[in-house]
Amino acid sequence: MTFKNFKTGLLVLLIAIGGLLEAKKAEARDIQEMVVAGGCFWCVEADFEKVRGVSEVVSGYTGGTVSNPTYRQVVGGGTGHYEAVRIVYDADRVSYRQLLDLFFRSVDPTDAGGQFCDRGDSYRTAIFVSNAAEQSAAEAAKSAAQAELGQRIVTPILQASAFYEAEDYHQDYYKGRSIVLTRGGPKSQAEAYRFYRQGCGRDARVAQLWGSDAPFIN
């Protein structure tokens, strides 16, 4: 074997080892999930998919008594479900507490009757916890947010229950291309989402409450 061939072989070996180390590092990531309800799940999904360390946000329903509820059932009332999202994240890149802090500052946690233009039980805010550590972190985040806001926060911290994924057309609605009919005429889903969000006053109210601490307001 020539010295040149030896160098080439060594380089290939080092690249292979590096790839294996990166693969093992990727496999070792601390992937966690959390569930929160913040009013319209399209908006919460759109917000949290921007967060570094979040790999997926799924719209769905939780907290109720009916198995596999439909959207019409949930918003119609009587099922006990919230519109919620399941956030999948890498805890090595963003912590549960950091996500909670972002959550509180992306909603109106003083509103017990819904969120913004969406009224009714299914649109209320909530945090769903699975263990004592999450309970403690949620209580600390709530206390900190309340102290900063200077107003009573009514967002409850509830025990997690079954999470049912919403219908396919709700997933990633905010960037969909299908044409839908709105009060403003035919629009793509992405356009309809922006039209709805502005008309509902979500960003205006969040900015009024949280000012420069609102993380998702441009």
Short mmCIF file of the C-alpha atoms (twelve columns), coordinates in Angstrom:
data_MODEL
# 
_entry.id   MODEL 
# 
loop_
_atom_site.group_PDB 
_atom_site.id 
_atom_site.type_symbol 
_atom_site.label_atom_id 
_atom_site.label_alt_id 
_atom_site.label_comp_id 
_atom_site.label_asym_id 
_atom_site.label_seq_id 
_atom_site.Cartn_x 
_atom_site.Cartn_y 
_atom_site.Cartn_z 
_atom_site.pdbx_PDB_model_num 
ATOM 1   C CA . MET A 1   0.000   0.000  0.000  1 
ATOM 2   C CA . THR A 2   1.358   3.379  -0.969 1 
ATOM 3   C CA . PHE A 3   1.390   6.320  1.427  1 
ATOM 4   C CA . LYS A 4   -1.181  8.060  -0.772 1 
ATOM 5   C CA . ASN A 5   -3.535  5.072  -0.617 1 
ATOM 6   C CA . PHE A 6   -2.979  4.854  3.141  1 
ATOM 7   C CA . LYS A 7   -3.984  8.528  3.572  1 
ATOM 8   C CA . THR A 8   -7.057  8.023  1.412  1 
ATOM 9   C CA . GLY A 9   -8.093  4.945  3.366  1 
ATOM 10  C CA . LEU A 10  -7.536  6.718  6.669  1 
ATOM 11  C CA . LEU A 11  -9.659  9.660  5.522  1 
ATOM 12  C CA . VAL A 12  -12.492 7.342  4.484  1 
ATOM 13  C CA . LEU A 13  -12.276 5.582  7.855  1 
ATOM 14  C CA . LEU A 14  -12.379 8.868  9.779  1 
ATOM 15  C CA . ILE A 15  -15.390 10.031 7.768  1 
ATOM 16  C CA . ALA A 16  -17.158 6.744  8.484  1 
ATOM 17  C CA . ILE A 17  -16.393 7.004  12.192 1 
ATOM 18  C CA . GLY A 18  -17.619 10.592 12.224 1 
ATOM 19  C CA . GLY A 19  -20.850 9.522  10.564 1 
ATOM 20  C CA . LEU A 20  -21.384 6.789  13.127 1 
ATOM 21  C CA . LEU A 21  -20.747 9.215  15.988 1 
ATOM 22  C CA . GLU A 22  -23.226 11.700 14.512 1 
ATOM 23  C CA . ALA A 23  -25.789 8.931  14.071 1 
ATOM 24  C CA . LYS A 24  -25.343 7.821  17.677 1 
ATOM 25  C CA . LYS A 25  -25.620 11.435 18.816 1 
ATOM 26  C CA . ALA A 26  -28.853 11.801 16.850 1 
ATOM 27  C CA . GLU A 27  -30.201 8.569  18.329 1 
ATOM 28  C CA . ALA A 28  -29.360 9.812  21.824 1 
ATOM 29  C CA . ARG A 29  -31.463 12.956 21.494 1 
ATOM 30  C CA . ASP A 30  -33.901 13.476 24.352 1 
ATOM 31  C CA . ILE A 31  -37.196 13.594 22.440 1 
ATOM 32  C CA . GLN A 32  -40.143 14.630 24.613 1 
ATOM 33  C CA . GLU A 33  -43.777 15.606 24.126 1 
ATOM 34  C CA . MET A 34  -46.055 18.150 25.760 1 
ATOM 35  C CA . VAL A 35  -49.723 19.051 25.277 1 
ATOM 36  C CA . VAL A 36  -51.199 22.529 25.622 1 
ATOM 37  C CA . ALA A 37  -54.424 24.227 24.596 1 
ATOM 38  C CA . GLY A 38  -54.230 27.810 23.397 1 
ATOM 39  C CA . GLY A 39  -57.406 28.498 21.496 1 
ATOM 40  C CA . CYS A 40  -57.399 27.812 17.744 1 
ATOM 41  C CA . PHE A 41  -54.971 24.952 17.220 1 
ATOM 42  C CA . TRP A 42  -54.004 26.239 13.769 1 
ATOM 43  C CA . CYS A 43  -52.419 29.254 15.442 1 
ATOM 44  C CA . VAL A 44  -50.637 27.346 18.200 1 
ATOM 45  C CA . GLU A 45  -49.304 24.886 15.635 1 
ATOM 46  C CA . ALA A 46  -48.056 27.714 13.403 1 
ATOM 47  C CA . ASP A 47  -46.351 29.457 16.330 1 
ATOM 48  C CA . PHE A 48  -44.568 26.502 17.869 1 
ATOM 49  C CA . GLU A 49  -43.346 24.988 14.619 1 
ATOM 50  C CA . LYS A 50  -41.081 28.076 14.466 1 
ATOM 51  C CA . VAL A 51  -39.331 27.195 17.735 1 
ATOM 52  C CA . ARG A 52  -35.796 25.840 17.582 1 
ATOM 53  C CA . GLY A 53  -35.774 22.271 18.901 1 
ATOM 54  C CA . VAL A 54  -39.413 21.573 18.050 1 
ATOM 55  C CA . SER A 55  -39.672 18.865 15.411 1 
ATOM 56  C CA . GLU A 56  -43.448 18.500 15.105 1 
ATOM 57  C CA . VAL A 57  -46.701 20.041 16.292 1 
ATOM 58  C CA . VAL A 58  -49.932 18.069 15.883 1 
ATOM 59  C CA . SER A 59  -53.410 19.564 16.193 1 
ATOM 60  C CA . GLY A 60  -55.936 17.547 18.160 1 
ATOM 61  C CA . TYR A 61  -58.421 17.241 20.992 1 
ATOM 62  C CA . THR A 62  -57.940 16.298 24.640 1 
ATOM 63  C CA . GLY A 63  -59.460 16.612 28.091 1 
ATOM 64  C CA . GLY A 64  -62.914 15.315 27.212 1 
ATOM 65  C CA . THR A 65  -65.094 12.263 27.696 1 
ATOM 66  C CA . VAL A 66  -65.826 11.196 24.107 1 
ATOM 67  C CA . SER A 67  -63.492 8.825  22.277 1 
ATOM 68  C CA . ASN A 68  -62.287 9.864  18.827 1 
ATOM 69  C CA . PRO A 69  -64.301 13.088 18.713 1 
ATOM 70  C CA . THR A 70  -64.805 15.019 15.493 1 
ATOM 71  C CA . TYR A 71  -64.198 18.725 15.054 1 
ATOM 72  C CA . ARG A 72  -67.930 19.391 14.837 1 
ATOM 73  C CA . GLN A 73  -68.538 17.519 18.085 1 
ATOM 74  C CA . VAL A 74  -65.805 19.382 19.933 1 
ATOM 75  C CA . VAL A 75  -66.690 22.917 18.838 1 
ATOM 76  C CA . GLY A 76  -70.383 22.107 19.213 1 
ATOM 77  C CA . GLY A 77  -69.826 21.568 22.936 1 
ATOM 78  C CA . GLY A 78  -70.689 18.782 25.314 1 
ATOM 79  C CA . THR A 79  -67.633 16.555 24.792 1 
ATOM 80  C CA . GLY A 80  -65.432 18.368 27.307 1 
ATOM 81  C CA . HIS A 81  -62.529 18.472 24.880 1 
ATOM 82  C CA . TYR A 82  -60.146 21.339 24.269 1 
ATOM 83  C CA . GLU A 83  -58.648 22.186 20.912 1 
ATOM 84  C CA . ALA A 84  -55.043 21.352 21.744 1 
ATOM 85  C CA . VAL A 85  -51.664 20.577 20.243 1 
ATOM 86  C CA . ARG A 86  -49.044 17.940 20.924 1 
ATOM 87  C CA . ILE A 87  -45.563 19.461 20.681 1 
ATOM 88  C CA . VAL A 88  -42.685 17.074 19.972 1 
ATOM 89  C CA . TYR A 89  -39.342 18.575 20.938 1 
ATOM 90  C CA . ASP A 90  -35.693 17.828 21.599 1 
ATOM 91  C CA . ALA A 91  -35.107 18.566 25.282 1 
ATOM 92  C CA . ASP A 92  -31.383 18.962 24.570 1 
ATOM 93  C CA . ARG A 93  -32.220 22.027 22.456 1 
ATOM 94  C CA . VAL A 94  -35.255 23.530 24.184 1 
ATOM 95  C CA . SER A 95  -36.571 22.779 27.660 1 
ATOM 96  C CA . TYR A 96  -40.097 22.049 28.832 1 
ATOM 97  C CA . ARG A 97  -39.983 25.210 30.954 1 
ATOM 98  C CA . GLN A 98  -38.863 27.338 28.007 1 
ATOM 99  C CA . LEU A 99  -41.781 26.048 25.948 1 
ATOM 100 C CA . LEU A 100 -44.179 26.829 28.784 1 
ATOM 101 C CA . ASP A 101 -42.839 30.377 29.030 1 
ATOM 102 C CA . LEU A 102 -43.375 30.806 25.285 1 
ATOM 103 C CA . PHE A 103 -46.857 29.349 25.567 1 
ATOM 104 C CA . PHE A 104 -48.070 31.722 28.262 1 
ATOM 105 C CA . ARG A 105 -46.790 34.719 26.275 1 
ATOM 106 C CA . SER A 106 -48.501 33.561 23.076 1 
ATOM 107 C CA . VAL A 107 -52.059 33.497 24.478 1 
ATOM 108 C CA . ASP A 108 -54.398 35.508 26.687 1 
ATOM 109 C CA . PRO A 109 -54.179 33.471 29.908 1 
ATOM 110 C CA . THR A 110 -56.561 35.887 31.672 1 
ATOM 111 C CA . ASP A 111 -59.536 34.815 29.525 1 
ATOM 112 C CA . ALA A 112 -61.621 31.982 30.990 1 
ATOM 113 C CA . GLY A 113 -64.232 31.968 28.229 1 
ATOM 114 C CA . GLY A 114 -62.157 31.156 25.150 1 
ATOM 115 C CA . GLN A 115 -59.471 32.911 23.162 1 
ATOM 116 C CA . PHE A 116 -59.863 36.124 21.206 1 
ATOM 117 C CA . CYS A 117 -62.844 35.847 18.798 1 
ATOM 118 C CA . ASP A 118 -63.281 32.119 19.504 1 
ATOM 119 C CA . ARG A 119 -65.612 31.637 22.433 1 
ATOM 120 C CA . GLY A 120 -66.628 28.506 24.295 1 
ATOM 121 C CA . ASP A 121 -65.093 25.750 26.380 1 
ATOM 122 C CA . SER A 122 -63.202 24.084 23.531 1 
ATOM 123 C CA . TYR A 123 -61.173 27.268 22.967 1 
ATOM 124 C CA . ARG A 124 -59.995 27.757 26.571 1 
ATOM 125 C CA . THR A 125 -56.325 27.601 27.489 1 
ATOM 126 C CA . ALA A 126 -54.833 24.731 29.511 1 
ATOM 127 C CA . ILE A 127 -51.610 22.886 30.192 1 
ATOM 128 C CA . PHE A 128 -51.746 19.091 30.425 1 
ATOM 129 C CA . VAL A 129 -49.101 17.422 32.604 1 
ATOM 130 C CA . SER A 130 -48.078 13.783 32.920 1 
ATOM 131 C CA . ASN A 131 -45.918 13.708 36.049 1 
ATOM 132 C CA . ALA A 132 -44.797 15.595 39.144 1 
ATOM 133 C CA . ALA A 133 -41.853 17.251 37.380 1 
ATOM 134 C CA . GLU A 134 -44.126 18.673 34.685 1 
ATOM 135 C CA . GLN A 135 -46.636 19.780 37.319 1 
ATOM 136 C CA . SER A 136 -43.933 21.652 39.219 1 
ATOM 137 C CA . ALA A 137 -42.538 23.280 36.070 1 
ATOM 138 C CA . ALA A 138 -46.012 24.325 34.924 1 
ATOM 139 C CA . GLU A 139 -46.860 25.867 38.299 1 
ATOM 140 C CA . ALA A 140 -43.548 27.773 38.307 1 
ATOM 141 C CA . ALA A 141 -44.097 29.037 34.758 1 
ATOM 142 C CA . LYS A 142 -47.634 30.096 35.600 1 
ATOM 143 C CA . SER A 143 -46.509 31.960 38.722 1 
ATOM 144 C CA . ALA A 144 -43.739 33.732 36.809 1 
ATOM 145 C CA . ALA A 145 -46.084 34.727 33.998 1 
ATOM 146 C CA . GLN A 146 -48.670 36.012 36.467 1 
ATOM 147 C CA . ALA A 147 -46.061 38.088 38.292 1 
ATOM 148 C CA . GLU A 148 -44.831 39.582 35.035 1 
ATOM 149 C CA . LEU A 149 -48.310 40.296 33.723 1 
ATOM 150 C CA . GLY A 150 -49.658 41.651 36.985 1 
ATOM 151 C CA . GLN A 151 -53.010 40.003 36.340 1 
ATOM 152 C CA . ARG A 152 -54.617 36.759 37.490 1 
ATOM 153 C CA . ILE A 153 -53.918 33.880 35.124 1 
ATOM 154 C CA . VAL A 154 -56.821 31.460 34.803 1 
ATOM 155 C CA . THR A 155 -55.125 28.823 32.630 1 
ATOM 156 C CA . PRO A 156 -55.559 25.523 34.512 1 
ATOM 157 C CA . ILE A 157 -52.900 22.851 34.887 1 
ATOM 158 C CA . LEU A 158 -54.634 19.527 34.252 1 
ATOM 159 C CA . GLN A 159 -53.669 15.879 34.257 1 
ATOM 160 C CA . ALA A 160 -52.981 14.606 30.773 1 
ATOM 161 C CA . SER A 161 -55.539 12.324 29.191 1 
ATOM 162 C CA . ALA A 162 -56.027 10.743 25.766 1 
ATOM 163 C CA . PHE A 163 -55.001 12.979 22.887 1 
ATOM 164 C CA . TYR A 164 -56.901 12.483 19.635 1 
ATOM 165 C CA . GLU A 165 -55.382 13.837 16.446 1 
ATOM 166 C CA . ALA A 166 -57.624 16.223 14.547 1 
ATOM 167 C CA . GLU A 167 -58.772 15.548 11.010 1 
ATOM 168 C CA . ASP A 168 -56.094 15.630 8.298  1 
ATOM 169 C CA . TYR A 169 -57.254 18.943 6.839  1 
ATOM 170 C CA . HIS A 170 -56.507 20.683 10.159 1 
ATOM 171 C CA . GLN A 171 -52.864 19.593 10.205 1 
ATOM 172 C CA . ASP A 172 -50.509 22.332 8.967  1 
ATOM 173 C CA . TYR A 173 -53.558 24.294 7.854  1 
ATOM 174 C CA . TYR A 174 -51.589 27.523 8.062  1 
ATOM 175 C CA . LYS A 175 -49.447 26.550 5.083  1 
ATOM 176 C CA . GLY A 176 -52.001 24.608 3.033  1 
ATOM 177 C CA . ARG A 177 -52.620 25.339 -0.643 1 
ATOM 178 C CA . SER A 178 -56.168 24.021 -1.063 1 
ATOM 179 C CA . ILE A 179 -58.723 26.679 -1.966 1 
ATOM 180 C CA . VAL A 180 -61.427 27.347 0.636  1 
ATOM 181 C CA . LEU A 181 -64.324 29.782 0.707  1 
ATOM 182 C CA . THR A 182 -64.068 32.506 3.368  1 
ATOM 183 C CA . ARG A 183 -65.968 35.670 4.223  1 
ATOM 184 C CA . GLY A 184 -63.310 37.428 2.178  1 
ATOM 185 C CA . GLY A 185 -63.885 35.195 -0.844 1 
ATOM 186 C CA . PRO A 186 -61.976 32.164 -2.140 1 
ATOM 187 C CA . LYS A 187 -58.496 31.859 -0.646 1 
ATOM 188 C CA . SER A 188 -55.789 29.264 -0.216 1 
ATOM 189 C CA . GLN A 189 -55.690 27.697 3.239  1 
ATOM 190 C CA . ALA A 190 -52.557 29.727 4.038  1 
ATOM 191 C CA . GLU A 191 -54.285 32.954 2.988  1 
ATOM 192 C CA . ALA A 192 -57.468 31.977 4.850  1 
ATOM 193 C CA . TYR A 193 -55.411 31.303 7.964  1 
ATOM 194 C CA . ARG A 194 -53.769 34.735 7.859  1 
ATOM 195 C CA . PHE A 195 -57.142 36.363 7.166  1 
ATOM 196 C CA . TYR A 196 -58.682 34.540 10.138 1 
ATOM 197 C CA . ARG A 197 -55.804 35.261 12.516 1 
ATOM 198 C CA . GLN A 198 -55.823 38.968 11.803 1 
ATOM 199 C CA . GLY A 199 -59.610 39.216 11.907 1 
ATOM 200 C CA . CYS A 200 -59.755 37.319 15.187 1 
ATOM 201 C CA . GLY A 201 -57.441 39.848 16.829 1 
ATOM 202 C CA . ARG A 202 -55.081 37.247 18.252 1 
ATOM 203 C CA . ASP A 203 -51.809 39.064 17.655 1 
ATOM 204 C CA . ALA A 204 -53.233 42.455 18.620 1 
ATOM 205 C CA . ARG A 205 -54.430 41.168 21.988 1 
ATOM 206 C CA . VAL A 206 -51.231 39.223 22.702 1 
ATOM 207 C CA . ALA A 207 -49.168 42.312 21.884 1 
ATOM 208 C CA . GLN A 208 -51.388 44.405 24.159 1 
ATOM 209 C CA . LEU A 209 -50.856 41.977 27.039 1 
ATOM 210 C CA . TRP A 210 -47.216 41.015 26.643 1 
ATOM 211 C CA . GLY A 211 -45.643 43.774 24.570 1 
ATOM 212 C CA . SER A 212 -42.086 42.999 23.500 1 
ATOM 213 C CA . ASP A 213 -42.168 39.713 25.450 1 
ATOM 214 C CA . ALA A 214 -44.687 38.237 22.990 1 
ATOM 215 C CA . PRO A 215 -42.466 35.727 21.146 1 
ATOM 216 C CA . PHE A 216 -44.447 35.211 17.946 1 
ATOM 217 C CA . ILE A 217 -45.512 38.765 17.098 1 
ATOM 218 C CA . ASN A 218 -43.681 40.268 14.161 1 
# 
